[in-house]
């Protein structure tokens, strides 16, 4: 069951969904596929976070989506993307991929390596408007670890070097180290969400490990402070 601490709500990895089908080991922060938990139906416009490990030479065959903003964050290895819009790319750590499904798009995601797993976090955000045209983009943020920083990867606003999504939301990657906390301002009325990629991170009095997540509905302006050591994805959501 989710618990709360100083207004933050914990989504423990131990209670996440789990799909294991040989070539795929996937952990679902929110309800997905055959995993249905009424307490884990998403947070604001954030609907899916799947932490996927795909075996060498395997992947997701061509399949369709619509009316969803889909982001792929590669933590290890490489991910080969193809879609019905004619896009093809291989995404590695330090890069983020965005596909706006809009009125409908088909795509595949494969591990091109014959020896190394790929680990990716696939994120779905509900768009602000349905029936938009499909779109695709990528951005590079680099592999260098920058302790005490939160780098903006995706936003609903136009900005050079960022992926633009069709929702009032921002996605950051935060590098936390001892003595180098990450502080992020969350405006009143907005929501903050933290998903730990690796390491041990504390936010709002909650100790989080790999796969754990925490959410905050900010009733007043709040500064979220992440301490410990590790990397997290941080969302600022309308």
C-alpha positions as CSV (number, residue, x, y, z in Angstrom):
1,X,0.0,0.0,0.0
2,X,1.2,3.5,-0.7
3,X,2.3,5.5,2.3
4,X,2.8,9.2,3.0
5,X,5.5,11.3,4.6
6,X,5.4,15.1,4.9
7,X,2.8,15.1,2.1
8,X,4.9,12.9,-0.3
9,X,3.3,9.6,-1.3
10,X,5.5,6.6,-1.7
11,X,5.2,4.2,-4.6
12,X,7.5,1.3,-3.5
13,X,9.2,-0.8,-6.1
14,X,8.2,-3.9,-4.1
15,X,4.6,-3.3,-5.0
16,X,5.1,-2.3,-8.6
17,X,3.9,-4.5,-11.4
18,X,6.2,-7.1,-12.9
19,X,6.3,-8.7,-16.4
20,X,8.9,-11.3,-17.2
21,X,8.6,-13.1,-20.5
22,X,12.1,-14.4,-21.2
23,X,13.5,-11.6,-23.3
24,X,11.8,-8.8,-21.3
25,X,12.0,-8.0,-17.6
26,X,9.7,-5.0,-17.0
27,X,8.7,-3.2,-13.8
28,X,5.6,-1.0,-13.9
29,X,5.3,2.0,-11.6
30,X,1.7,2.4,-12.7
31,X,-1.0,0.0,-13.8
32,X,-0.1,-1.4,-17.2
33,X,-1.1,-4.5,-19.2
34,X,-2.2,-7.2,-16.8
35,X,-1.0,-5.3,-13.8
36,X,-4.0,-3.4,-12.4
37,X,-3.8,-1.5,-9.1
38,X,-6.5,1.2,-8.4
39,X,-3.9,3.1,-6.3
40,X,-1.5,3.2,-9.2
41,X,-3.4,4.6,-12.2
42,X,-1.0,7.4,-12.8
43,X,-0.2,10.8,-11.4
44,X,-1.8,13.9,-13.0
45,X,-0.9,13.7,-16.7
46,X,1.8,11.0,-16.0
47,X,0.3,7.7,-16.9
48,X,3.1,5.1,-17.4
49,X,6.6,4.5,-16.3
50,X,8.0,1.1,-17.3
51,X,11.5,0.2,-16.3
52,X,12.4,-2.3,-19.1
53,X,15.4,-4.6,-19.5
54,X,15.5,-6.1,-23.0
55,X,17.7,-9.1,-23.8
56,X,20.3,-8.9,-26.7
57,X,18.8,-9.1,-30.1
58,X,15.2,-8.9,-28.8
59,X,12.6,-6.2,-28.6
60,X,9.1,-4.9,-29.2
61,X,7.8,-5.6,-32.7
62,X,5.8,-3.1,-34.7
63,X,2.7,-2.0,-32.8
64,X,0.4,1.0,-32.6
65,X,-0.4,3.8,-30.2
66,X,-2.5,6.9,-30.3
67,X,-3.1,10.1,-28.2
68,X,-0.1,9.6,-25.9
69,X,3.2,11.4,-25.5
70,X,5.9,8.7,-25.3
71,X,9.4,9.3,-24.0
72,X,12.3,6.7,-23.9
73,X,15.2,7.3,-21.5
74,X,18.0,4.8,-22.0
75,X,20.0,4.0,-18.8
76,X,22.2,1.2,-20.3
77,X,22.9,-0.2,-23.8
78,X,21.3,1.0,-27.0
79,X,17.7,1.1,-28.3
80,X,16.9,0.9,-32.0
81,X,13.7,2.8,-33.0
82,X,11.7,2.6,-36.3
83,X,8.2,4.0,-36.9
84,X,5.5,4.5,-39.5
85,X,6.5,8.1,-39.9
86,X,9.8,7.0,-41.5
87,X,12.0,7.7,-38.5
88,X,14.8,5.4,-37.6
89,X,17.4,6.0,-34.9
90,X,19.5,4.3,-32.2
91,X,19.3,5.9,-28.8
92,X,22.0,5.5,-26.1
93,X,22.6,6.8,-22.6
94,X,22.8,10.6,-22.7
95,X,20.0,10.9,-25.3
96,X,16.2,11.0,-24.9
97,X,13.7,10.1,-27.6
98,X,10.1,11.4,-28.0
99,X,7.3,10.1,-30.1
100,X,3.9,11.9,-30.0
101,X,1.4,9.2,-31.1
102,X,-1.4,11.7,-31.9
103,X,-3.9,10.3,-34.3
104,X,-2.0,7.1,-34.6
105,X,1.5,5.7,-35.2
106,X,3.2,2.3,-35.4
107,X,6.7,1.7,-34.1
108,X,9.2,-0.9,-33.0
109,X,11.9,-0.8,-30.4
110,X,14.8,-3.4,-30.5
111,X,18.0,-4.1,-28.7
112,X,20.6,-4.1,-31.6
113,X,23.4,-5.6,-29.4
114,X,24.0,-9.3,-29.6
115,X,25.8,-9.3,-26.2
116,X,24.4,-6.6,-23.9
117,X,21.0,-5.9,-22.3
118,X,19.4,-2.6,-22.9
119,X,17.7,-0.9,-20.0
120,X,15.2,1.9,-20.7
121,X,12.5,3.8,-18.9
122,X,9.5,4.2,-21.1
123,X,7.3,7.1,-20.0
124,X,3.8,7.9,-21.2
125,X,2.2,11.3,-20.7
126,X,-1.4,12.1,-21.6
127,X,-1.4,15.0,-24.1
128,X,-3.3,18.2,-23.4
129,X,-5.3,17.7,-26.6
130,X,-6.4,14.5,-28.5
131,X,-6.2,14.1,-32.2
132,X,-2.9,15.9,-32.7
133,X,-0.6,14.9,-35.6
134,X,2.0,12.3,-34.9
135,X,5.5,13.7,-34.3
136,X,9.0,12.5,-33.4
137,X,12.2,14.1,-32.0
138,X,15.4,13.4,-30.0
139,X,17.6,15.4,-27.7
140,X,21.1,14.9,-26.2
141,X,21.9,15.8,-22.6
142,X,25.3,13.9,-22.4
143,X,26.6,11.1,-20.3
144,X,28.6,13.2,-17.8
145,X,27.3,13.0,-14.3
146,X,26.8,16.4,-12.8
147,X,26.3,16.1,-9.1
148,X,23.8,18.6,-7.6
149,X,22.1,19.4,-10.9
150,X,18.8,18.7,-12.5
151,X,19.0,18.9,-16.3
152,X,15.8,19.7,-18.2
153,X,15.2,17.0,-20.9
154,X,11.6,17.6,-22.0
155,X,9.1,20.5,-21.7
156,X,5.8,21.8,-23.1
157,X,7.7,24.9,-24.1
158,X,9.9,25.5,-27.1
159,X,13.6,25.6,-26.1
160,X,16.8,24.7,-27.9
161,X,18.2,21.3,-27.0
162,X,15.0,20.0,-25.4
163,X,12.3,17.6,-26.5
164,X,9.0,19.5,-26.8
165,X,5.9,17.5,-25.6
166,X,2.3,18.5,-26.0
167,X,1.5,18.9,-22.3
168,X,2.2,21.3,-19.5
169,X,4.9,19.1,-18.0
170,X,8.7,19.1,-17.5
171,X,11.0,16.2,-17.2
172,X,14.5,16.5,-15.5
173,X,17.3,14.0,-14.9
174,X,18.8,14.7,-11.5
175,X,22.3,13.6,-10.4
176,X,22.5,13.4,-6.6
177,X,25.7,13.0,-4.6
178,X,26.8,13.2,-0.9
179,X,27.1,16.9,-0.2
180,X,25.5,17.8,-3.5
181,X,21.7,17.7,-3.1
182,X,19.4,18.6,-5.9
183,X,16.8,21.3,-5.2
184,X,13.7,21.8,-7.4
185,X,11.0,24.4,-7.0
186,X,7.4,23.1,-7.4
187,X,4.8,25.9,-7.7
188,X,1.6,25.9,-5.8
189,X,-1.0,23.8,-7.5
190,X,1.5,21.7,-9.4
191,X,2.7,18.1,-8.8
192,X,6.2,16.7,-8.4
193,X,7.1,13.1,-9.1
194,X,10.4,11.4,-8.5
195,X,11.4,8.1,-10.0
196,X,14.7,6.6,-8.9
197,X,16.8,5.2,-11.8
198,X,19.8,4.1,-9.7
199,X,21.1,4.6,-6.2
200,X,19.6,5.7,-2.9
201,X,17.9,9.0,-2.7
202,X,15.8,10.7,0.0
203,X,13.0,13.2,-0.7
204,X,10.4,14.5,1.7
205,X,11.6,12.2,4.4
206,X,11.2,9.1,2.2
207,X,14.2,6.9,1.5
208,X,14.0,5.7,-2.1
209,X,16.0,3.0,-3.9
210,X,16.1,1.8,-7.5
211,X,12.5,1.6,-8.9
212,X,10.9,3.4,-6.0
213,X,8.9,6.6,-6.7
214,X,7.3,9.4,-4.7
215,X,4.7,12.0,-5.6
216,X,3.7,15.4,-4.2
217,X,0.6,17.5,-4.8
218,X,1.9,21.0,-3.8
219,X,-0.8,23.0,-2.1
220,X,1.8,25.8,-1.7
221,X,5.1,26.6,-3.3
222,X,7.6,23.9,-2.3
223,X,11.3,23.3,-2.8
224,X,11.9,19.6,-3.2
225,X,15.3,18.5,-2.0
226,X,16.8,15.3,-3.2
227,X,19.7,14.0,-1.0
228,X,21.8,10.8,-1.0
229,X,23.6,9.3,-4.0
230,X,22.1,8.3,-7.3
231,X,20.1,9.4,-10.4
232,X,16.4,10.1,-10.7
233,X,13.9,11.3,-13.2
234,X,11.9,14.2,-11.8
235,X,8.6,15.5,-13.2
236,X,7.0,18.9,-12.7
237,X,3.3,18.5,-13.8
238,X,0.3,20.8,-14.1
